[in-house]
């Protein structure tokens, strides 16, 4: 009956919220205000600009740090004129990155990861989790040597390692070679990509579980269904449209400011 369905849904929601309230996402990666989030980005950028923040990435590859950037009409950062990454330090690169560019690069990398994963046919939640892993690199300070190594890695390595790790967390098992093929990546080897997995985990402070609004949206539509006859006819379209809206959240600051159920 509808009453039993509603009771079961409420019980499930309470369980989910209990897990979220005790999660590292709530304790570590949620911020009280936009100013607090902006300050964290500045702190992370300063860490990368310190004289002792040295790294030796491949000198012939294009990375997030070693690219000049421009803005397209959607406000996203688009890499232009790839440059060689410094082989001695990322200090010379980060000195030229403004806080605004740092934030734009963060959002662009998250969105690019999400879209790449979806184009490869990966589960939506796994793609969203991978995007969050990469966005957290721009906020990380306690493990910033690992962040440097990752941000200096070529995108052809960075995107698959984030997606591969997220798929394992979501128990969507696949081989890395298949993922590279689906992503149409021909640069580097599987070993070079896997070498970035531990630094990615460490840079994210071993916080691998990410709560997303997708299931909450589905639950909300399920609760509405008995009260709206038109929803039965348009349920599939509404579900698809709502998921598109939630996907846009992954590229915004909302994921660092509001609980996933409030976003839904």
Buried (B, 14 or more C-beta within 10 A) or exposed (E): EEEEEEEEBEEEBEEBBEEBEEBBBBEEBBBEEEEEBBEBBEEBBBBBBEEEBEBEBBEEBBBBBBBEBEEEEEEBBEBEEEBEBBEEBBBEBBEEBEEEBBBBBBBBBBBBBBBBBBEBEBBBBBBBBBBBBBBBBBBBBEBBBBBBBBBBBBBBBBBBBBBBBBBBBBEEEBEBEEBBEBBEBEEBEBEBBBBBBEBBBBBBBEBBEBBBBBBBBBBBBBBEBBEEEEBEEEBEEBBEEBBEEBBEBBBEBBBBBBBBBEBB
